[in-house]
Amino acid sequence: MALSAAFWNYDRTQPILDARAAVQDLELACTVLRPEEAFARAFTDAPYDVTELSYSNTITAVSKGEFPYWLIPVFPSRAFRHSAIFIRTDRGIRAPADLAGRTIGLQEYDMTAAVVARGMLRDEYGCDTASIRWRAGDKERTKPLAFPVPRQPPGLDLEILPPGRSLEERLLAGELDALISLRAPAAFTAGDSRIARLFADPAAEERAYFRRTGIFPVMHVVGVRKLLVERDPALPGKLHELFSIAKQIAVAELEIIQAPKVTLPWVNDELHRTREVMGEDYWPYGLGTNRKTLETQLRWSREDGLQARPVSLEELFAPQVLTGR
């Protein structure tokens, strides 16, 4: 079976692109797309049979009506988001709870990174995110930023910023107290004392968070066209196997120390440290192993008002993958 596919060329998908990972009777004609481009296509004309998807946006789409893709429990992008929160140093923000009542900028209110940041701030750090004034948008726009479900939660203070100025410019001008950004602001990188991370040592905080909760947040998932699953019920399992083989190849290459494959001097040491905290399979695929993380993020999505109606995992994932590890 030959299927069209779109995803980014992560180390864990590269073996599919170069055909080192293969499964019998399954062939993918792959297009390499940055995630935001893959998402834009998937949530409009859905041209690909298999595609990378935003977990948050998928939840919202399913809550609003029919969605052409089933998910399989393969997670090409996962990330803790403690390092994504930047603050003004002159606003008296000393701890996460101090963000309550502040004005915070972010690219999109409904992006998965923002849902994860707000959820962990509420659950673990006692921050009242409902009291925050959210300002969404950046200098350039790749999609409409209107609230994605018909009813915006009562009391939510969300304003869509006009284009033309970056979130960093607004932070430096004092219009924002903090921002959630997947890229460090240039001024922060340059050592501007007006900006700092909320968590001074985010990696240490993220490790501590994982030890407490067992949650390794899911950013992106893989979807397969529902019509194809109807024709071939074995397809979700085949895709899961293919992506799992590719991930195993990627991790094996991290372990090579004679002639390292990765352009980092201490990559093997970092792999060892990661496994000490998160276990041998620190980037697990499969529904059972990830159920707590996925359901927690479903709850965060509901708490943020991003579901037109409550959604369950059973509505998101292909029936064939709902049992097992």
Protein Blocks (a to p, Z undefined) as FASTA:
>chain_A
ZZdddddddfklmmmmnomaccehiacddddddfklmmmmmmmnopafbdcddfklmmmm
mmnmccfbdcddddfbgcdfklmpccdfklopabfklmgopacddfblkbmklmmmmmmm
mmmnopafklpccdeddfbdcbdfbdfbfbdcehiacddddehiafklmmmnopafbdcd
fbdcfklmnopakbccfblblmlmmmmmmmmnopacdfbdcdddfklmmmmmmlmmmmmm
mmmmmmmmmmmmmmpmklccbdcfklmmmmmmmmmmnojblccgdjklmmmmmmmmmmmm
mmnopafbdcdfklmpcfklmgcZZ
